[in-house]
Amino acid sequence: MILFFRKLRKQLADDNKPLKYLRYAIGEIVLVVIGILIALSINNWNEHRKESQIEIKALIDLKNEFLENKAKIEESVEIKKNGLHKTTMLLEMIKSQSEEFENFNISYGLNTINPSFGVIDKLTSTGKIDYIENDSLKKLLSGWKDLMIDYVEVEKYHRDLVFTKIFPMNDKLMPVVPFWGTGEIQNWNFYNDAENKLFFENAIHNLEFQNNHIRNYQLVSRVLDQSDKVMNTVNEILLLLDSEIQKKSIKK
């Protein structure tokens, strides 16, 4: 190319045609610039394609993690709803002084989940979270971990109540076997029905017993209220993830 321009320049100079030479020179410069722009465009396209592939994988991994967390939360919510129902029944029995020993079946809704943060932590630590283009999704993801930490913390308060207050108190007031025993442990029932009923009657008239079950009701209700907010966020994130995955897959 250089030799060609040298010959061309010499020829034009010999022919005394400087304007024609100038046009050729400008044309060549324009072609070079266009070539550079095309090369940059191809390079940018390749980079964008790589980033798009990274984003799609991140979105799919996030979806799987959120589906896993959703299943854990749903299971926990069902356990807590059952616990709230049983606690409500017990409090109604205490309120009405019914002393229906044979209907006594308490469940505290005791359950704590271990949420998965592996994918979102990895994306954040590697900076790949920035590849996600949807600002609404990124905003929800940025607050997700704090939201779940708050939820788990409330669950922990409830667990501490049951293990440090309710269980020790129940051990002092009632035999374990008639109320929580299953399978072979039923053979360790050291009292007859009349004696067990007397334990129960004394328990439901005990102020500490009453207060602790009211606290259990309050904490389980609080966890369930928090779970509504968590589940709404999970569902919103999953909808956005599905939408983004679909859009990115079409463009791929």
C-alpha positions, 0 to 999 in steps of 0.5 A, spaced: 500 500 500 505 504 501 509 503 495 502 504 491 502 511 494 509 512 493 508 511 485 501 514 485 504 520 488 510 520 483 505 520 478 501 525 480 507 530 481 510 528 475 503 529 471 502 536 475 496 533 478 496 535 486 489 536 487 487 529 484 493 526 489 490 530 495 483 526 493 486 519 493 490 521 499 483 523 503 479 517 500 485 512 503 484 516 510 477 515 510 477 508 508 482 506 513 478 510 518 472 506 516 476 500 517 478 501 524 471 503 526 468 496 523 474 493 527 472 497 533 464 495 532 466 488 531 470 488 537 464 491 541 459 486 539 463 480 541 464 484 548 457 485 548 455 478 546 460 475 552 457 480 557 450 478 555 452 470 556 455 472 563 448 476 564 444 470 562 448 465 566 447 469 572 440 470 571 439 463 571 443 461 577 439 467 581 432 464 579 434 457 581 437 460 588 431 464 589 426 458 587 430 454 592 429 459 598 422 460 596 421 453 597 424 453 604 420 459 606 413 456 604 415 450 608 417 454 614 410 458 613 406 452 613 409 450 619 408 456 623 401 457 620 400 450 624 403 453 630 399 459 630 393 455 629 394 450 635 397 456 640 390 460 638 386 453 640 390 453 647 389 460 648 382 460 647 381 454 652 385 458 657 380 463 656 374 459 656 377 455 662 374 449 658 380 444 661 379 440 655 385 435 656 383 430 651 384 436 645 390 438 648 395 438 642 400 444 642 405 445 636 409 452 637 411 453 629 418 452 631 422 452 624 428 456 622 430 456 615 437 457 612 437 461 606 442 460 600 446 466 598 451 463 594 450 465 587 448 472 589 454 473 594 459 470 588 456 475 583 457 481 588 464 479 590 466 478 582 462 484 580 458 480 575 452 483 578 453 489 574 452 485 568 445 485 570 441 491 566 435 491 569 435 497 574 429 494 578 431 487 579 438 490 581 435 494 586 431 488 589 437 484 589 441 489 593 436 489 599 435 481 598 440 479 603 438 484 609 431 482 608 432 475 609 437 476 615 431 480 618 427 475 617 431 469 620 433 474 626 425 474 628 425 466 627 431 466 632 427 470 637 422 465 636 426 459 637 430 462 643 423 463 646 421 456 645 427 453 647 429 457 653 422 459 656 417 454 654 420 448 654 423 449 661 417 451 663 413 445 660 418 440 663 416 443 670 409 443 669 407 437 665 410 430 663 413 430 656 409 423 654 402 425 653 403 431 649 409 430 645 411 423 645 410 419 639 412 411 637 416 407 643 416 414 647 409 413 649 411 407 653 414 411 658 408 414 660 409 414 668 402 417 669 394 415 668 389 419 664 387 422 671 393 424 673 395 427 666 389 431 666 391 434 673 397 436 670 394 440 664 389 443 669 394 446 673 398 448 667 393 452 664 392 456 670 399 458 671 401 465 669 407 464 666 405 458 662 399 463 659 404 469 658 409 464 654 404 462 650 401 469 648 408 471 647 409 465 642 403 467 639 405 474 638 412 472 635 409 467 630 404 472 628 410 477 627 414 472 623 408 470 618 407 478 617 415 478 615 414 472 611 409 476 607 414 481 605 419 476 604 414 472 599 412 478 595 419 480 594 421 473 592 415 473 587 417 480 584 424 478 583 422 471 580 418 475 575 423 480 573 428 474 572 423 470 568 422 476 564 430 478 563 431 471 561 426 470 556 428 477 553 436 475 553 435 469 550 431 471 544 436 476 543 442 471 543 
